[in-house]
Amino acid sequence: MTSSFAWSRRTAVLGLVLAVSATLSAGTAVQASASAAGSKSASSATAPRVKVYEFVTKEGGFFYTASEREKQTALQYGWRITKTPMYYIASTPFAGSKPLYRLRWQKKNSYIISTTEAERDRLIATGNYHYDGKLGYAPASQAAGGDVRVWRLSSNSRWRLAIEEHKNSILAKEPGWKLDGWVFYQFTSPN
């Protein structure tokens, strides 16, 4: 049996690894954003795309990453990839995109994805959330290249993302989840 100290230490190490990865990713995104701001924004057709993965943490929260390094780290710590259909987002900003902000709830490994600075800042100001950095950039509309709508759901300080069909299944078959609303679009293909 693992002691609570060892469990806390592992959780802290995973949190640190993920925070460092997010910080490095955020630094890359900020550099890309700065270079995009200095020149004409890329289109959704030319923006590099990355696969999004949804995990269930050992504490029953949900975690999202578009980083292969974070994916491997999460797997090593026993987090499970779900069968939730998740597709692609861009790793750099493009015309018509919106940033996806990832925040961790301080009380357990449960993550929320926000698409507005106002919500991100409001959550951070409560002292209950840690800003992990940008997950990536998603089309804000179909006109910006979005193929599939993504919705956010919540239940007891857990949040998850789902495409239309999966959202309907969760609401019908998993009691306790409520619909927060539509949040962004995803690309269905890697290019």
Secondary structure, DSSP 8 states (H G I E B T S, - for coil): ---HHHHHHHHHHHHHHHHHHHHHHHHHHHHHHHHHHHS--B-TTTS-EEE-EEEE-TTS-EEEE--HHHHHHHHHTT-EE------EEESS-BTTEEEEEEEEETTSS-EEEE--HHHHHHHHHTTSEEEEEEEEEEESSTTTT--EEEEEEESSS-EEEEEHHHHHHHHHHSTT-EEEEEEEEEBSS--
